[in-house]
């Protein structure tokens, strides 16, 4: 079936890209497009060409799969199609609809005019894959809107509403409905190739001689190459070529820099993340089933997690009822809801009307009977199995027979909760990460009896909430926390051997984590860690480290003292200040336990020990079937624990460094 359809109208040739689902500009479509462009160029009856997409969508851009396929001498890419348009004497117009991303936007930029339907999104998301626009985008966009604006747009990688693109003159017209009629009108206009223009900085009053300074400033504002900034620095260099070189030489430099990015380990890791995320909803061996439509939801518990979950559900347009017996806690929850939506209005993320509507969709009650009609109810009470089992027993009695019941537990046995109901097939875990309305990860925990419908409902619910849903089997800590406990255990072992908490945290931040393990522990609360220790079966450390700090009342940020000190006058009480007293306590505990200090531990050794502990546990989760795929683990750790995505996640990183995981689960000793 043809991927490019051809139609002639009064001397205008319409080329329609038709390669579902997103008209990706892969080798096959690009070959047909090149042939169609060449044919139009050689046809004297054709005075202009309009390029559009089929099925109400222009194109999602290049086919990422092609980066892993070696091209043959006969292979054609969107670069070849763009080069043909560049050389053509005919007028070309792009009719954009719904989406024009990456290579699709580059295809539009080579055209003489761009017309878009209202609501279309355009963008260059390549930086998120460790690459940058490599089909002329870094040369044409700076010549169109100025190098400074172009650079900011490409470095962010976020799509831009076409209405904003019109203000920047990236597109020429925005119309309601089908853009083809307006594109046909534009096809009667003259050639206006961007390549004939001169690139400028786009900063008022800044002359071209200031370009080296501006580019140096841009390099200084992005992460170092070795910490995820490789593609960003190459992108800045490519935009610099648009300022310094004539067009053809700039295109050549862009192509060379682009190929360097494609071959980089960072891009390979980020492309792995891209594909792993798209595999999440594919569950091997799962019988087909129709997810339950969630028209209303319920939550039991209006604490920090319950309130955050309620906000996330309201943000998705689903009304939610929260059950909470404590009136004072209800008032605190209402204040949190009000404050969150008010903040989003201040930030321009919501209108007052939208904020009011979402706030009104959250209803607080104190009687379980208010959940009688809910399609999905999530328990978010204290992390005690006995309390949670009691909640499930009550929910089973009041919820309608078709309702799905879920637990937000971070560690506990889903099957034990399901056993308290007459509907174990409709029970699963939905483990939100704090803060629940912000964090992207949602672990979807499948119990022994969880039905295909319930599991698929959980997956669909995650998408509805714009969360990244990772399916896990039912084991203590599931995927994320079971690995995190080993990470924290190894970090504790390092400080018992004489490495300061400051050094451990700094080494792991340098590796790419946003926070070190001890700052994370202080943020979560050491009392929480002490509570979890009761279930792990042994302390996180070989010494009573956490218990000792908790006994002193050093609970972390909330008490102003944990592994670090926190001063309200320094960083609003969130900046970790090294504490010699903690180091002295750790040293004494280690001596009493007979632990031999290791004074020569390097930063590389800190990273190796902590990260390989995570990898070893991940390998065990794969062996036991708790995790379905290595990529699922990688996604969970990137979105839930801040593992640097340019390292691809812990399991990808293992292959990157040539590490073979341990064959069995690490000892808890």
Secondary structure as UniProt FT lines:
FT   STRAND          4..9
FT   TURN            10..11
FT   STRAND          12..17
FT   TURN            20..23
FT   HELIX           27..41
FT   TURN            44..45
FT   STRAND          48..53
FT   TURN            55..56
FT   HELIX           64..68
FT   TURN            73..74
FT   HELIX           78..87
FT   STRAND          91..96
FT   STRAND          99..101
FT   HELIX           103..110
FT   STRAND          113..117
FT   TURN            118..119
FT   STRAND          121..123
FT   HELIX           125..129
FT   TURN            134..136
FT   HELIX           137..145
FT   HELIX           147..156
FT   STRAND          160..161
FT   HELIX           162..167
FT   TURN            168..169
FT   STRAND          173..175
FT   HELIX           180..186
FT   TURN            187..188
FT   HELIX           194..196
FT   TURN            204..205
FT   HELIX           208..210
FT   HELIX           211..221
FT   HELIX           225..227
FT   TURN            228..229
FT   HELIX           230..244
FT   HELIX           247..262
FT   HELIX           265..279
FT   TURN            280..281
FT   TURN            284..285
FT   STRAND          296..300
FT   HELIX           304..315
FT   TURN            316..317
FT   STRAND          319..323
FT   HELIX           327..346
FT   TURN            347..348
FT   HELIX           352..360
FT   STRAND          362..365
FT   HELIX           368..371
FT   TURN            372..373
FT   STRAND          376..379
FT   HELIX           385..398
FT   TURN            401..402
FT   STRAND          404..407
FT   HELIX           414..418
FT   TURN            419..420
FT   HELIX           424..426
FT   STRAND          427..432
FT   TURN            436..438
FT   STRAND          441..446
FT   HELIX           452..464
FT   TURN            465..466
FT   STRAND          468..473
FT   TURN            476..479
FT   HELIX           480..496
FT   TURN            497..498
FT   HELIX           501..511
FT   HELIX           517..524
FT   HELIX           526..536
FT   HELIX           545..551
FT   TURN            552..553
FT   HELIX           557..559
FT   TURN            568..569
FT   HELIX           571..573
FT   HELIX           580..592
FT   TURN            593..594
FT   TURN            599..600
FT   HELIX           603..623
FT   TURN            624..625
FT   HELIX           630..641
FT   HELIX           645..647
FT   HELIX           650..657
//
